[in-house]
Each structure stands twice: as C-alpha cells, then as structure tokens.
Amino acid sequence: MPLTQLVADHIQPLHAYDPPPRRPGIWLDANESPWPLPEQARQRITSVLAETAFQRYPDPGAAQLRETLATTQGGHSREYVLGSGSDELIALMLHVLSKPREGAASASVAFPWPTFVMYELGAQAHRLTPLRVPLDKQWQLDPSAWAQVLTQKQPNLVFLATPNNPTGNRFDLQVMRSFIEAHPHILFVLDQAYGPYDDQAPQVAALFERFENVALLGTLSKIGLAAIRLGWCRIRPALAAELHKVRQPYNVNALTQATARLALTELKPTLDQHVQAVVTERTRLTEALSNIPGLTVHPSHANFLVVQSPKAKELHATLQSKGIYTKHLASMDPRLTNALRITVGTLDENNALLETLSSVFQ
Ligand SMILES: Cc1ncc(COP(=O)(O)O)c(C=O)c1O
C-alpha cells in the first residue's frame, strides 16, 4: 500500500500554496515593500546578529520581542502570540478554535470573498467548514448577507482583512463594529497585514480595546522585512494561552527575534519612510493608470492596486515577457477574470510598468 494512502481524507484534495519561482526582474506580484534596507540599517542588523548565541535555542517565549510589541503596538505582552509570519497565527487560531458548537457536525469559519486564500486553506486543513460571504459590488461587506451567515451558521471565527487582499479596499468601520457588537460569541480576527498603508488602521486596532471578541493580526512582511517571517496576533490572554499550547516551542528563531526588535524600534523611522514613499507612489500610480484608456483602477488603501481590463490576460503576459511580474486574479473569482493585482513598486519600477502598459494600448 503506498504511504500516501495514509494521508487524511481532508488533506488529500488540498493544493499547496505554491507561489511561482522567481526570476530576475521587477517583482510586483507579492505585495512586498520594494525598498531594500539601506546599508546603515543592514550593518546595524549584522552587528546585532553577530552577538547571537548560535549554539543555543532561541528564547522560546520571545519575551523581549513581545515586550517590544506591547510598547510599540499597545497592550500587554501577555496578549501577543508570535509566529513565522501571520500565516502561522491564522493556522494556530483555526487549530485551537475548532470545536463544533452544540448540535453542529463541524465548526465553521467565515470570511468575505474574494480575500486572502490562507483563511480557506487553513480552514480545510484544520477541518473547519469554510464559509465564503461574497463582497458587494463595491467590494464592501454586505450587511444582510453577513447577518444571515453570522446568525444562522454561528461560525467560531470570522477573518476580516482590512485593507483586504486582493481587492485593496478597507472595510467600513461601522459595519465591522456592528457585527462584532452583535455577535460576542464569535471571534473576529481583524487582519492588519496592510494596516501600515491605511490611515484608518488605528481605529481598527481600537476595536480590540473595546471588544473582548476581537483579535488583531500584524506582520512585518509588507513593510520591508518579508524575509525574516515575523507575524503576531494580539488576543485576550486566556486565548493566547491556548494558542501557546499548540505553537511549536521555538517557532520564531533568534535571528528573527533580534531583527524584528530592531525593526520595531531603531529602524522604525526608516521603515516608516519607505511606507510613506509607497503611499505617495500609490497615488501617482493610481492616477497614471487611470489615464490609460482601457484600464479601470480601483482605489486602494494597501500597497497594491487592482486594475481591470478586458485585455488583462494579454497585459499580464506582455508584462511578464518584459520581466515585470504581476498577479492575474482570474482563478480567484469570476468577478476578477479581468483583474491584475499590481504591487506598488519604486518610482523606476512603476515607470517601467506604466511604459509597458501604455504601449499595449497604443
Ligand atoms: C491579508 C493577509 N494576511 C496575512 C498575510 C500573510 O502574511 P505573512 O505570513 O507574510 O505575515 C498576507 C500575505 O499576503 C495577507 O495578504
């Protein structure tokens, strides 16, 4: 009997999250920051990392980094659980909050659709029933569709990425608040991966202070440190304690812990400048793309834009042939058949993009 037959039934039909391998070129496909760290920052990191006790395990509880997060992001260090990217925290929450409610055959988890694919993939991997709730025409949460799902299906968790990936818009604060207030027995996970690019992010984070049934997700991946894989979850200590039970003991390595502490303190002004540069370029790029006849650009509060065109497939291929990589969203949702997701790059990268796109429509 092949050993693959021993793979659990719910795992066999899944597909691995498998981003394409990277070739040299302009990478506008993964919502990273386009800015490398400046030389001085690299040197500072290098000298701190050189002090690492490489022969020892890292601090299993990442106490110092959790303190730094409490100081810089608010709250108490007990409220922070860390992971190898926020991906790991999503998986941990689904693992832990997986008990079916009374009378239900399985636990469920709801999220808008389209959204970040790991909520659904994680749900399937942990045997929760995923519930897609379609976004409305403006890509906002549809209150009546949500009222029905929340009341009738009683999901254990709801994931709301605001700003949302891949649509780039942020969700209406009052609508989110009304869901949270009306359903105190559902955990609302507000994923702030793109929060640094959204001036409404502090009000979203404030929902944590007001409501017990809110958790926040954050990451360094979108603001210049995707390589180190550091994400965090801010959640009530009683639930944090449950997440710690299933977290791998040394899941955040010592090099990441040390680099993340620098990123959140000494290097923060540099990272903030880079975020600001992206926000400035987002405005310029939105305008410039809107001026290309044949393209529809959607307003974004994230570090990427969604562009629609009947020629999306051709545009994607032409850009790729020039070494400019974007994400064609066709497979996600019928409403995105003609959509490309384009990460905001540096000024030069964005100019290269604009030049190629303009040439297609000439
Ligand atoms: C909304 C959202 N949340 C979380 C993540 C995962 O980020 P990471 O695991 O790199 O922290 C992503 C990555 O694209 C995302 O788009």
The ligand as an ORCA input file, in Angstrom:
! r2SCAN-3c Opt
* xyz 0 1
  C      -4.310     39.730      4.324
  C      -3.061     38.963      4.578
  N      -2.848     38.444      5.789
  C      -1.741     37.741      6.075
  C      -0.786     37.526      5.109
  C       0.394     36.664      5.468
  O       1.493     37.424      5.750
  P       2.788     36.821      6.445
  O       2.560     35.361      6.708
  O       3.887     37.069      5.492
  O       2.906     37.602      7.720
  C      -0.946     38.036      3.831
  C       0.067     37.783      2.788
  O      -0.058     38.105      1.661
  C      -2.115     38.777      3.559
  O      -2.350     39.271      2.338
*
